[in-house]
């Protein structure tokens, strides 16, 4: 992954984390600035990592759908041209313009991953779209489960 792509993914993660955390922090009283900044940076790294895993997970799923073992060069990776719309989607969705708009923006970004994956793996467009969608939904559900677990643990542990 090039440094430009890493920066784009980190900025997209920062925007995504800010959209999720700022409304939460605005409702909480007594949150310190250093604590809020740490939460925001941690969220940015987590979201950026999830974004980075999306094409890799889709490539792995595409490899599972092929009857013959795939060639070694069938891993889809982010390029600046693919990552820039992701950053735009994260920035446009900030700060919570609505879940439906957010979903539509990320569906459009996912659709931009389909053609390169289909060309790379010789799968049909619909099969590649299914791999990208399952990878995106699976990663999203995993992150949401971890968020809920952390929230539950933080409520149970006395301050």
DSSP file (Angstrom, degrees, kcal/mol; ACC not computed):
  #  RESIDUE AA STRUCTURE BP1 BP2  ACC     N-H-->O    O-->H-N    N-H-->O    O-->H-N    TCO  KAPPA ALPHA  PHI   PSI    X-CA   Y-CA   Z-CA
    1    1 A X              0   0    0      0, 0.0    78,-0.1     0, 0.0     2,-0.1   0.000 360.0 360.0 360.0 131.4    0.0    0.0    0.0
    2    2 A X     >  -     0   0    0     76,-0.3     4,-2.3     1,-0.1     5,-0.2  -0.360 360.0-114.0 -76.0 158.4    1.4    3.3   -1.0
    3    3 A X  H  > S+     0   0    0      1,-0.2     4,-2.4     2,-0.2     5,-0.2   0.862 116.7  56.5 -60.4 -35.5    1.7    6.2    1.5
    4    4 A X  H  > S+     0   0    0      2,-0.2     4,-2.3     1,-0.2    -1,-0.2   0.910 108.7  46.1 -63.4 -41.4   -0.9    8.2   -0.4
    5    5 A X  H  > S+     0   0    0      2,-0.2     4,-2.7     1,-0.2     5,-0.2   0.901 111.0  52.9 -67.7 -40.7   -3.4    5.4   -0.1
    6    6 A X  H  X S+     0   0    0     -4,-2.3     4,-2.3     1,-0.2    -2,-0.2   0.910 110.6  47.2 -61.3 -41.7   -2.6    5.0    3.6
    7    7 A X  H  X S+     0   0    0     -4,-2.4     4,-2.6     2,-0.2     5,-0.2   0.917 111.9  50.3 -65.9 -43.0   -3.2    8.7    4.2
    8    8 A X  H  X S+     0   0    0     -4,-2.3     4,-2.3     1,-0.2    -2,-0.2   0.916 112.7  46.6 -61.0 -43.0   -6.5    8.6    2.2
    9    9 A X  H  X S+     0   0    0     -4,-2.7     4,-2.4     2,-0.2    -1,-0.2   0.890 112.5  49.9 -67.5 -38.6   -7.7    5.6    4.2
   10   10 A X  H  X S+     0   0    0     -4,-2.3     4,-2.4    -5,-0.2    -2,-0.2   0.904 111.6  48.3 -66.8 -40.5   -6.7    7.2    7.5
   11   11 A X  H  X S+     0   0    0     -4,-2.6     4,-2.4     2,-0.2    -2,-0.2   0.892 111.6  49.8 -66.0 -39.0   -8.5   10.5    6.6
   12   12 A X  H  X S+     0   0    0     -4,-2.3     4,-2.4    -5,-0.2    -2,-0.2   0.909 111.9  48.9 -64.1 -40.5  -11.6    8.5    5.6
   13   13 A X  H  X S+     0   0    0     -4,-2.4     4,-2.8     2,-0.2    -2,-0.2   0.884 109.9  51.6 -64.6 -38.7  -11.3    6.7    9.0
   14   14 A X  H  X S+     0   0    0     -4,-2.4     4,-2.5     2,-0.2    -2,-0.2   0.915 111.5  46.7 -64.0 -43.5  -11.0    9.9   10.8
   15   15 A X  H  X S+     0   0    0     -4,-2.4     4,-2.2     2,-0.2    -2,-0.2   0.911 114.0  47.9 -65.0 -42.0  -14.0   11.4    9.1
   16   16 A X  H  X S+     0   0    0     -4,-2.4     4,-1.3     2,-0.2    -2,-0.2   0.919 113.5  47.3 -64.4 -44.0  -16.0    8.2    9.8
   17   17 A X  H  X S+     0   0    0     -4,-2.8     4,-3.2     1,-0.2     5,-0.3   0.896 110.9  51.9 -65.4 -40.2  -14.9    8.1   13.5
   18   18 A X  H  X S+     0   0    0     -4,-2.5     4,-2.2     1,-0.2     5,-0.4   0.905 107.1  53.1 -63.8 -40.5  -15.7   11.8   13.9
   19   19 A X  H  < S+     0   0    0     -4,-2.2     4,-0.3     1,-0.2    -1,-0.2   0.818 117.3  37.9 -63.6 -30.3  -19.2   11.3   12.5
   20   20 A X  H  X S+     0   0    0     -4,-1.3     4,-0.6    -5,-0.1    -2,-0.2   0.855 123.2  38.5 -86.9 -38.2  -19.8    8.5   15.0
   21   21 A X  H  X S+     0   0    0     -4,-3.2     4,-3.0     2,-0.2     5,-0.3   0.858 101.7  65.3 -87.7 -36.2  -18.1    9.9   18.1
   22   22 A X  H  X S+     0   0    0     -4,-2.2     4,-2.1    -5,-0.3     5,-0.2   0.902 103.7  46.8 -60.6 -43.5  -18.8   13.7   18.1
   23   23 A X  H  > S+     0   0    0     -5,-0.4     4,-1.1    -4,-0.3    -1,-0.2   0.898 114.7  49.2 -63.0 -35.5  -22.6   13.3   18.6
   24   24 A X  H  X S+     0   0    0     -4,-0.6     4,-1.2     1,-0.2     3,-0.4   0.919 112.3  46.7 -66.2 -44.2  -21.8   10.8   21.4
   25   25 A X  H  < S+     0   0    0     -4,-3.0     6,-0.2     1,-0.2    -1,-0.2   0.812 106.4  59.1 -69.3 -29.4  -19.3   13.1   23.0
   26   26 A X  H  < S+     0   0    0     -4,-2.1    -1,-0.2    -5,-0.3    -2,-0.2   0.826 107.4  46.9 -67.9 -30.3  -21.6   16.1   22.8
   27   27 A X  H  < S+     0   0    0     -4,-1.1     2,-0.3    -3,-0.4    -1,-0.2   0.761 100.5  80.1 -81.1 -25.9  -24.3   14.2   24.9
   28   28 A X     <  -     0   0    0     -4,-1.2     2,-0.4    -5,-0.1     3,-0.3  -0.613  69.2-149.7 -84.6 139.3  -21.8   13.1   27.5
   29   29 A X  S    S+     0   0    0     -2,-0.3     3,-0.1     1,-0.2    -2,-0.1  -0.820  74.4  29.1-103.3 149.1  -20.7   15.5   30.2
   30   30 A X  S    S+     0   0    0     -2,-0.4     2,-0.5     1,-0.3    -1,-0.2   0.577  73.6 145.4  85.2   9.6  -17.3   15.4   31.8
   31   31 A X        -     0   0    0     -3,-0.3    -1,-0.3    -6,-0.2     2,-0.1  -0.702  44.7-133.2 -82.0 126.5  -15.4   14.0   28.9
   32   32 A X     >  -     0   0    0     -2,-0.5     4,-2.3     1,-0.1     5,-0.2  -0.386  12.8-120.2 -77.2 156.3  -11.9   15.5   28.9
   33   33 A X  H  > S+     0   0    0      2,-0.2     4,-2.8     1,-0.2     5,-0.2   0.935 113.5  50.0 -62.4 -47.3  -10.3   16.8   25.7
   34   34 A X  H  > S+     0   0    0      1,-0.2     4,-2.3     2,-0.2    -1,-0.2   0.902 111.9  49.7 -60.0 -37.4   -7.4   14.4   25.8
   35   35 A X  H  > S+     0   0    0      2,-0.2     4,-2.3     1,-0.2    -1,-0.2   0.905 111.7  47.9 -65.0 -41.1   -9.8   11.5   26.3
   36   36 A X  H  X S+     0   0    0     -4,-2.3     4,-2.4     2,-0.2    -2,-0.2   0.905 112.0  49.0 -66.7 -41.3  -11.9   12.7   23.4
   37   37 A X  H  X S+     0   0    0     -4,-2.8     4,-2.7     2,-0.2     5,-0.2   0.905 110.9  50.6 -64.7 -41.0   -8.9   13.1   21.1
   38   38 A X  H  X S+     0   0    0     -4,-2.3     4,-2.6    -5,-0.2     5,-0.2   0.918 111.2  48.4 -62.9 -43.5   -7.6    9.7   22.0
   39   39 A X  H  X S+     0   0    0     -4,-2.3     4,-2.6     1,-0.2    -2,-0.2   0.917 112.3  49.5 -60.7 -42.8  -11.1    8.2   21.3
   40   40 A X  H  X S+     0   0    0     -4,-2.4     4,-2.1     2,-0.2    -2,-0.2   0.912 113.1  45.2 -64.8 -43.9  -11.1   10.0   17.9
   41   41 A X  H  X S+     0   0    0     -4,-2.7     4,-2.1     2,-0.2    -1,-0.2   0.890 113.3  50.4 -68.4 -38.9   -7.7    8.9   16.9
   42   42 A X  H  X S+     0   0    0     -4,-2.6     4,-2.4    -5,-0.2    -2,-0.2   0.928 111.5  48.6 -63.0 -44.1   -8.4    5.3   18.0
   43   43 A X  H  X S+     0   0    0     -4,-2.6     4,-2.9    -5,-0.2     5,-0.3   0.876 108.9  53.9 -62.0 -37.6  -11.6    5.3   16.0
   44   44 A X  H  X S+     0   0    0     -4,-2.1     4,-2.6     2,-0.2    -1,-0.2   0.912 110.1  46.1 -63.6 -42.9   -9.7    6.7   13.0
   45   45 A X  H  X S+     0   0    0     -4,-2.1     4,-2.2     2,-0.2    -2,-0.2   0.915 114.8  47.3 -66.6 -42.5   -7.2    3.9   13.1
   46   46 A X  H  X S+     0   0    0     -4,-2.4     4,-2.2     2,-0.2    -2,-0.2   0.947 115.4  44.2 -64.5 -48.4   -9.9    1.2   13.5
   47   47 A X  H  X S+     0   0    0     -4,-2.9     4,-2.5     1,-0.2    -2,-0.2   0.908 113.6  50.9 -64.3 -41.9  -12.1    2.6   10.7
   48   48 A X  H  X S+     0   0    0     -4,-2.6     4,-2.2    -5,-0.3    -1,-0.2   0.882 109.9  50.8 -62.2 -37.7   -9.1    3.1    8.4
   49   49 A X  H  X S+     0   0    0     -4,-2.2     4,-1.9     2,-0.2    -2,-0.2   0.895 109.5  49.9 -65.7 -40.6   -8.0   -0.5    9.1
   50   50 A X  H  X S+     0   0    0     -4,-2.2     4,-1.1     2,-0.2    -2,-0.2   0.921 110.6  49.8 -64.6 -42.6  -11.5   -1.8    8.3
   51   51 A X  H >X S+     0   0    0     -4,-2.5     4,-0.6     1,-0.2     3,-0.6   0.908 110.0  51.3 -60.7 -40.7  -11.5    0.2    5.0
   52   52 A X  H 3X S+     0   0    0     -4,-2.2     4,-0.6     1,-0.2    -1,-0.2   0.837 109.5  50.8 -65.4 -32.2   -8.1   -1.2    4.2
   53   53 A X  H 3X S+     0   0    0     -4,-1.9     4,-3.0     1,-0.2     5,-0.3   0.673  89.3  83.8 -78.6 -17.5   -9.4   -4.8    4.8
   54   54 A X  H <X S+     0   0    0     -4,-1.1     4,-2.3    -3,-0.6     5,-0.2   0.938  95.5  37.2 -57.9 -55.0  -12.4   -4.4    2.6
   55   55 A X  H  X S+     0   0    0     -4,-0.6     4,-2.3     1,-0.2    21,-0.5   0.860 117.1  53.6 -67.9 -30.9  -10.8   -5.2   -0.8
   56   56 A X  H  X S+     0   0    0     -4,-0.6     4,-2.1     2,-0.2    -1,-0.2   0.919 110.8  45.8 -66.4 -41.9   -8.6   -7.9    0.8
   57   57 A X  H  X S+     0   0    0     -4,-3.0     4,-2.5     2,-0.2    -2,-0.2   0.897 112.0  51.4 -66.8 -40.2  -11.6   -9.6    2.3
   58   58 A X  H  X S+     0   0    0     -4,-2.3     4,-2.4    -5,-0.3    -2,-0.2   0.897 109.8  50.4 -63.2 -39.6  -13.5   -9.3   -1.0
   59   59 A X  H  X S+     0   0    0     -4,-2.3     4,-2.2     2,-0.2    -2,-0.2   0.900 109.7  50.5 -64.0 -40.8  -10.5  -10.9   -2.8
   60   60 A X  H  X S+     0   0    0     -4,-2.1     4,-1.4     2,-0.2    -2,-0.2   0.916 111.4  47.7 -64.2 -42.3  -10.4  -13.7   -0.3
   61   61 A X  H  X S+     0   0    0     -4,-2.5     4,-1.2     1,-0.2    -2,-0.2   0.892 109.8  53.1 -64.9 -38.5  -14.1  -14.4   -0.8
   62   62 A X  H  X S+     0   0    0     -4,-2.4     4,-0.7     1,-0.2     3,-0.3   0.884 106.3  53.8 -63.7 -37.0  -13.7  -14.3   -4.6
   63   63 A X  H  < S+     0   0    0     -4,-2.2     3,-0.4     1,-0.2    -1,-0.2   0.836 106.0  53.2 -64.8 -32.0  -10.9  -16.9   -4.2
   64   64 A X  H  < S+     0   0    0     -4,-1.4    -1,-0.2     1,-0.2    -2,-0.2   0.765 105.2  54.5 -73.5 -24.7  -13.3  -19.1   -2.3
   65   65 A X  H  < S+     0   0    0     -4,-1.2     2,-0.3    -3,-0.3    -1,-0.2   0.624  88.6  92.5 -85.2 -12.4  -16.0  -18.9   -5.1
   66   66 A X     <  -     0   0    0     -4,-0.7     4,-0.1    -3,-0.4    57,-0.0  -0.637  69.8-144.0 -84.6 137.9  -13.6  -20.1   -7.8
   67   67 A X  S    S+     0   0    0     -2,-0.3     2,-0.3     2,-0.1    -1,-0.1   0.878  86.5  50.2 -68.5 -36.2  -13.6  -23.8   -8.6
   68   68 A X  S    S-     0   0    0      1,-0.1    -2,-0.1    -3,-0.0     2,-0.1  -0.698 106.5 -88.9 -98.3 153.9   -9.8  -23.8   -9.3
   69   69 A X        -     0   0    0     -2,-0.3    -1,-0.1     1,-0.1    -2,-0.1  -0.393  50.5-118.9 -59.6 134.2   -7.2  -22.3   -7.1
   70   70 A X        -     0   0    0     -7,-0.2    -1,-0.1    -4,-0.1     4,-0.1  -0.350  30.3 -96.2 -73.6 155.1   -6.8  -18.7   -8.0
   71   71 A X    >   -     0   0    0      1,-0.1     3,-0.9     2,-0.1    -1,-0.1  -0.243  37.6-108.1 -62.6 162.6   -3.4  -17.4   -9.2
   72   72 A X  T 3  S+     0   0    0      1,-0.3     3,-0.2     2,-0.1    -1,-0.1   0.684 112.8  63.6 -68.6 -17.6   -1.3  -15.7   -6.6
   73   73 A X  T 3   +     0   0    0      1,-0.2    -1,-0.3    47,-0.1    -2,-0.1  -0.057  68.8 105.0 -99.6  33.5   -1.8  -12.2   -8.0
   74   74 A X    <   +     0   0    0     -3,-0.9     2,-0.6    -4,-0.1    -1,-0.2  -0.030  44.1 118.8-104.1  32.5   -5.6  -12.1   -7.4
   75   75 A X        -     0   0    0     -3,-0.2     2,-0.4    45,-0.1   -19,-0.1  -0.872  55.6-144.3-100.9 119.9   -5.5   -9.7   -4.4
   76   76 A X        -     0   0    0     -2,-0.6     2,-0.3   -21,-0.5   -17,-0.2  -0.647  23.1-176.3 -79.3 133.5   -7.4   -6.5   -4.9
   77   77 A X        -     0   0    0     -2,-0.4     2,-0.2   -22,-0.1     5,-0.1  -0.893  30.6 -93.9-128.2 160.2   -5.7   -3.5   -3.2
   78   78 A X        -     0   0    0     -2,-0.3   -76,-0.3   -26,-0.2     2,-0.3  -0.480  36.7-170.9 -71.0 140.6   -6.6    0.1   -2.8
   79   79 A X     >  -     0   0    0     -2,-0.2     4,-2.9   -78,-0.1     3,-0.5  -0.842  40.3-104.2-119.1 163.6   -5.2    2.6   -5.3
   80   80 A X  H  > S+     0   0    0     -2,-0.3     4,-2.0     1,-0.2    -1,-0.0   0.877 123.4  54.1 -56.4 -35.3   -5.4    6.4   -5.0
   81   81 A X  H  > S+     0   0    0      1,-0.2     4,-0.6     2,-0.2    -1,-0.2   0.845 114.5  39.9 -68.2 -32.6   -8.1    6.3   -7.7
   82   82 A X  H  > S+     0   0    0     -3,-0.5     4,-0.7     2,-0.1    -2,-0.2   0.822 116.9  48.9 -83.0 -32.9  -10.2    3.8   -5.7
   83   83 A X  H  X S+     0   0    0     -4,-2.9     4,-2.1     1,-0.2     5,-0.2   0.784  96.6  69.9 -80.0 -27.3   -9.5    5.3   -2.3
   84   84 A X  H  X S+     0   0    0     -4,-2.0     4,-2.4    -5,-0.3    -1,-0.2   0.910  98.6  48.8 -60.5 -43.8  -10.4    8.9   -3.2
   85   85 A X  H  X S+     0   0    0     -4,-0.6     4,-2.6     1,-0.2    -1,-0.2   0.850 108.5  55.8 -64.0 -30.3  -14.1    8.2   -3.6
   86   86 A X  H  X S+     0   0    0     -4,-0.7     4,-2.4     2,-0.2    -2,-0.2   0.926 108.7  46.4 -64.2 -44.0  -14.1    6.4   -0.2
   87   87 A X  H  X S+     0   0    0     -4,-2.1     4,-2.5     2,-0.2     5,-0.2   0.914 112.4  50.7 -63.0 -42.7  -12.6    9.5    1.4
   88   88 A X  H  X S+     0   0    0     -4,-2.4     4,-2.8     1,-0.2     5,-0.2   0.910 110.3  49.5 -61.3 -42.2  -15.2   11.7   -0.4
   89   89 A X  H  X S+     0   0    0     -4,-2.6     4,-1.9     1,-0.2    -1,-0.2   0.907 112.0  47.9 -64.1 -41.2  -18.0    9.4    0.9
   90   90 A X  H  X S+     0   0    0     -4,-2.4     4,-0.5     2,-0.2    -2,-0.2   0.896 114.4  46.0 -67.2 -39.0  -16.7    9.5    4.4
   91   91 A X  H >< S+     0   0    0     -4,-2.5     3,-0.8     1,-0.2    -2,-0.2   0.910 113.1  48.8 -70.6 -41.3  -16.4   13.3    4.3
   92   92 A X  H 3< S+     0   0    0     -4,-2.8    -1,-0.2     1,-0.2    -2,-0.2   0.845 109.7  52.7 -66.4 -32.1  -19.9   13.8    2.7
   93   93 A X  H >X S+     0   0    0     -4,-1.9     3,-1.2    -5,-0.2     4,-1.2   0.603  90.0 130.2 -79.2  -9.8  -21.4   11.5    5.3
   94   94 A X  T <<  +     0   0    0     -3,-0.8   -78,-0.1    -4,-0.5   -79,-0.0  -0.705  66.1  20.6 -86.1 139.9  -19.9   13.5    8.1
   95   95 A X  T 34 S-     0   0    0     -2,-0.3    -1,-0.3   -80,-0.1   -79,-0.1   0.120 125.7 -74.0 -97.4  96.5  -21.5   14.5   10.5
   96   96 A X  T <4  +     0   0    0     -3,-1.2    -2,-0.2     1,-0.1     3,-0.1   0.966  53.5 176.3  58.0  65.8  -24.3   12.1   10.1
   97   97 A X     <  -     0   0    0     -4,-1.2     2,-0.1     1,-0.3    -1,-0.1   0.548  69.2 -60.1 -72.7  -5.7  -26.2   13.3    7.1
   98   98 A X     >  -     0   0    0     -5,-0.3     4,-2.3     1,-0.1    -1,-0.3  -0.241  41.7-106.9 133.3 141.1  -28.4   10.3    7.5
   99   99 A X  H  > S+     0   0    0      1,-0.2     4,-2.5     2,-0.2     5,-0.2   0.855 116.2  53.7 -62.7 -35.5  -27.9    6.5    7.5
  100  100 A X  H  > S+     0   0    0      2,-0.2     4,-2.4     1,-0.2    -1,-0.2   0.933 110.9  45.1 -67.4 -44.1  -29.6    6.0    4.2
  101  101 A X  H  > S+     0   0    0      2,-0.2     4,-2.5     1,-0.2    -2,-0.2   0.904 113.1  52.1 -63.3 -40.6  -27.3    8.6    2.4
  102  102 A X  H  X S+     0   0    0     -4,-2.3     4,-2.2     1,-0.2    -2,-0.2   0.928 110.4  47.8 -60.3 -46.0  -24.3    7.0    4.2
  103  103 A X  H  X S+     0   0    0     -4,-2.5     4,-2.0     1,-0.2    -2,-0.2   0.896 111.5  50.4 -62.9 -41.6  -25.3    3.5    3.0
  104  104 A X  H  X S+     0   0    0     -4,-2.4     4,-2.0     2,-0.2    -1,-0.2   0.898 109.7  50.9 -64.9 -40.1  -25.8    4.8   -0.6
  105  105 A X  H  X S+     0   0    0     -4,-2.5     4,-1.9     1,-0.2    -2,-0.2   0.923 112.6  45.1 -64.2 -43.8  -22.4    6.5   -0.6
  106  106 A X  H  X S+     0   0    0     -4,-2.2     4,-2.5     1,-0.2    -1,-0.2   0.813 109.2  56.4 -72.6 -28.2  -20.6    3.4    0.6
  107  107 A X  H  X S+     0   0    0     -4,-2.0     4,-2.2     2,-0.2    -1,-0.2   0.890 107.4  49.9 -65.4 -38.1  -22.6    1.2   -1.9
  108  108 A X  H  X S+     0   0    0     -4,-2.0     4,-1.3     2,-0.2    -2,-0.2   0.901 111.1  48.1 -66.1 -40.2  -21.3    3.5   -4.7
  109  109 A X  H  X S+     0   0    0     -4,-1.9     4,-0.8     2,-0.2     3,-0.2   0.914 111.7  50.6 -65.5 -41.8  -17.7    3.1   -3.3
  110  110 A X  H >X S+     0   0    0     -4,-2.5     3,-0.9     1,-0.2     4,-0.7   0.883 105.9  55.7 -61.9 -38.1  -18.2   -0.7   -3.2
  111  111 A X  H >X S+     0   0    0     -4,-2.2     4,-0.8     1,-0.3     3,-0.6   0.825 101.1  58.4 -64.3 -30.3  -19.5   -0.7   -6.7
  112  112 A X  H 3X S+     0   0    0     -4,-1.3     4,-0.6    -3,-0.2    -1,-0.3   0.737 104.0  52.7 -71.3 -19.9  -16.3    1.0   -7.8
  113  113 A X  H <X S+     0   0    0     -3,-0.9     4,-1.7    -4,-0.8    -1,-0.2   0.664  94.8  73.3 -83.1 -17.4  -14.4   -2.0   -6.3
  114  114 A X  H <X S+     0   0    0     -4,-0.7     4,-2.9    -3,-0.6     5,-0.2   0.934  91.7  50.4 -68.2 -48.0  -16.4   -4.5   -8.3
  115  115 A X  H  X S+     0   0    0     -4,-0.8     4,-2.4     1,-0.2     5,-0.2   0.921 112.2  46.2 -61.7 -46.0  -15.0   -4.0  -11.8
  116  116 A X  H  X S+     0   0    0     -4,-0.6     4,-2.1     1,-0.2    -1,-0.2   0.901 114.7  48.6 -62.9 -37.0  -11.3   -4.3  -10.7
  117  117 A X  H  X S+     0   0    0     -4,-1.7     4,-2.1     2,-0.2     6,-0.3   0.916 111.3  49.2 -67.5 -41.8  -12.1   -7.4   -8.7
  118  118 A X  H  X>S+     0   0    0     -4,-2.9     4,-1.2     1,-0.2     5,-0.7   0.906 114.0  45.8 -63.3 -41.6  -14.0   -9.0  -11.6
  119  119 A X  H  <5S+     0   0    0     -4,-2.4    -1,-0.2    -5,-0.2    -2,-0.2   0.869 113.8  49.5 -69.1 -35.4  -11.2   -8.3  -14.0
  120  120 A X  H  <5S+     0   0    0     -4,-2.1    -2,-0.2    -5,-0.2    -1,-0.2   0.847 122.2  30.3 -72.5 -35.1   -8.6   -9.5  -11.5
  121  121 A X  H  <5S-     0   0    0     -4,-2.1    -1,-0.2    -5,-0.1    -2,-0.2   0.457  99.2-123.6-106.8  -2.3  -10.3  -12.8  -10.7
  122  122 A X  T  <5 +     0   0    0     -4,-1.2     2,-0.2     1,-0.2    -3,-0.2   0.784  64.8 139.9  60.3  28.5  -12.1  -13.6  -14.0
  123  123 A X      < -     0   0    0     -5,-0.7    -1,-0.2    -6,-0.3    -2,-0.1  -0.567  59.6 -95.3 -90.4 163.0  -15.4  -13.7  -12.1
  124  124 A X     >  -     0   0    0     -2,-0.2     4,-2.5     1,-0.1     5,-0.2  -0.325  35.5-108.5 -71.3 163.1  -18.6  -12.3  -13.4
  125  125 A X  H  > S+     0   0    0      1,-0.2     4,-2.5     2,-0.2     5,-0.2   0.911 118.0  49.2 -61.5 -43.1  -19.7   -8.8  -12.4
  126  126 A X  H  > S+     0   0    0      2,-0.2     4,-2.2     1,-0.2    -1,-0.2   0.879 111.1  49.0 -67.5 -37.9  -22.5  -10.1  -10.2
  127  127 A X  H  > S+     0   0    0      2,-0.2     4,-2.1     1,-0.2    -1,-0.2   0.925 112.9  47.5 -66.2 -43.6  -20.3  -12.6   -8.4
  128  128 A X  H  X S+     0   0    0     -4,-2.5     4,-2.4     1,-0.2    -2,-0.2   0.894 110.6  52.7 -63.6 -39.2  -17.7  -10.0   -7.8
  129  129 A X  H  X S+     0   0    0     -4,-2.5     4,-2.6     1,-0.2    -1,-0.2   0.895 108.3  51.0 -62.8 -39.6  -20.4   -7.6   -6.5
  130  130 A X  H  X S+     0   0    0     -4,-2.2     4,-2.8     2,-0.2     5,-0.2   0.902 109.6  49.9 -63.6 -40.9  -21.6  -10.2   -4.1
  131  131 A X  H  X S+     0   0    0     -4,-2.1     4,-2.2     2,-0.2    -2,-0.2   0.917 113.0  46.2 -63.6 -43.5  -18.1  -10.7   -2.8
  132  132 A X  H  X S+     0   0    0     -4,-2.4     4,-2.5     2,-0.2    -2,-0.2   0.910 115.0  47.5 -65.6 -41.7  -17.6   -7.0   -2.3
  133  133 A X  H  X S+     0   0    0     -4,-2.6     4,-2.8     2,-0.2     5,-0.3   0.931 113.0  46.7 -67.0 -45.5  -21.0   -6.7   -0.6
  134  134 A X  H  X S+     0   0    0     -4,-2.8     4,-2.7     1,-0.2     5,-0.2   0.906 113.7  49.5 -64.0 -40.6  -20.6   -9.7    1.7
  135  135 A X  H  X S+     0   0    0     -4,-2.2     4,-2.4    -5,-0.2     5,-0.2   0.928 113.4  46.1 -63.5 -44.7  -17.1   -8.4    2.7
  136  136 A X  H  X S+     0   0    0     -4,-2.5     4,-2.3     2,-0.2    -2,-0.2   0.924 116.2  44.0 -64.6 -45.0  -18.4   -4.9    3.4
  137  137 A X  H  X S+     0   0    0     -4,-2.8     4,-2.7     2,-0.2     5,-0.2   0.910 113.9  50.8 -67.2 -41.7  -21.4   -6.1    5.4
  138  138 A X  H  X S+     0   0    0     -4,-2.7     4,-2.2    -5,-0.3    -2,-0.2   0.923 113.0  44.6 -62.7 -44.8  -19.3   -8.7    7.3
  139  139 A X  H  X S+     0   0    0     -4,-2.4     4,-2.4    -5,-0.2     5,-0.2   0.902 113.4  51.6 -66.1 -40.1  -16.6   -6.1    8.2
  140  140 A X  H  X S+     0   0    0     -4,-2.3     4,-2.3    -5,-0.2    -2,-0.2   0.911 111.2  46.8 -62.3 -42.6  -19.3   -3.6    9.2
  141  141 A X  H  X S+     0   0    0     -4,-2.7     4,-2.4     2,-0.2    -1,-0.2   0.882 111.0  52.3 -67.0 -38.0  -21.1   -6.1   11.4
  142  142 A X  H  X S+     0   0    0     -4,-2.2     4,-2.0    -5,-0.2    -2,-0.2   0.927 111.6  45.7 -63.8 -43.9  -17.8   -7.1   13.0
  143  143 A X  H  X S+     0   0    0     -4,-2.4     4,-2.5     1,-0.2    -2,-0.2   0.904 112.4  51.0 -66.4 -40.1  -16.9   -3.5   13.9
  144  144 A X  H  X S+     0   0    0     -4,-2.3     4,-2.4     2,-0.2    -1,-0.2   0.891 108.9  51.7 -64.6 -38.8  -20.4   -2.8   15.2
  145  145 A X  H  X S+     0   0    0     -4,-2.4     4,-2.2     2,-0.2    -1,-0.2   0.910 111.0  47.5 -63.4 -41.7  -20.2   -5.9   17.4
  146  146 A X  H  X S+     0   0    0     -4,-2.0     4,-2.7     2,-0.2    -2,-0.2   0.908 110.6  52.4 -66.5 -40.6  -16.9   -4.8   18.8
  147  147 A X  H  X S+     0   0    0     -4,-2.5     4,-2.4     1,-0.2    -2,-0.2   0.929 111.5  46.0 -59.3 -45.3  -18.3   -1.2   19.4
  148  148 A X  H  X S+     0   0    0     -4,-2.4     4,-2.4     2,-0.2    -1,-0.2   0.878 112.1  51.3 -66.8 -37.1  -21.3   -2.6   21.3
  149  149 A X  H  X S+     0   0    0     -4,-2.2     4,-2.7     2,-0.2    -2,-0.2   0.925 111.2  47.3 -65.3 -44.1  -19.1   -4.9   23.3
  150  150 A X  H  X S+     0   0    0     -4,-2.7     4,-2.7     2,-0.2    -2,-0.2   0.908 112.8  49.5 -63.7 -41.2  -16.8   -2.0   24.3
  151  151 A X  H  X S+     0   0    0     -4,-2.4     4,-1.4    -5,-0.2    -2,-0.2   0.907 112.3  48.0 -63.6 -41.0  -19.8    0.1   25.2
  152  152 A X  H  X S+     0   0    0     -4,-2.4     4,-1.6     2,-0.2    -2,-0.2   0.920 113.2  47.2 -65.8 -43.6  -21.2   -2.7   27.3
  153  153 A X  H  X S+     0   0    0     -4,-2.7     4,-2.2     1,-0.2    -2,-0.2   0.913 109.8  53.3 -64.4 -42.3  -17.9   -3.3   29.1
  154  154 A X  H  < S+     0   0    0     -4,-2.7    -1,-0.2     1,-0.2    -2,-0.2   0.800 109.4  49.4 -66.7 -26.4  -17.4    0.4   29.7
  155  155 A X  H  < S+     0   0    0     -4,-1.4    -1,-0.2    -5,-0.2    -2,-0.2   0.828 112.6  47.7 -75.4 -32.5  -20.9    0.6   31.4
  156  156 A X  H  < S+     0   0    0     -4,-1.6     2,-0.5    -5,-0.1    -2,-0.2   0.811  96.6  78.4 -79.6 -31.4  -20.1   -2.4   33.6
  157  157 A X  S  < S-     0   0    0     -4,-2.2     2,-0.1    -5,-0.1     0, 0.0  -0.678  86.5-124.3 -82.3 123.7  -16.7   -1.3   34.8
  158  158 A X              0   0    0     -2,-0.5    -2,-0.1     1,-0.1    -1,-0.1  -0.403 360.0 360.0 -68.8 144.0  -17.0    1.3   37.5
  159  159 A X              0   0    0     -4,-0.1    -1,-0.1    -2,-0.1    -2,-0.0   0.471 360.0 360.0 -78.8 360.0  -15.2    4.6   36.8
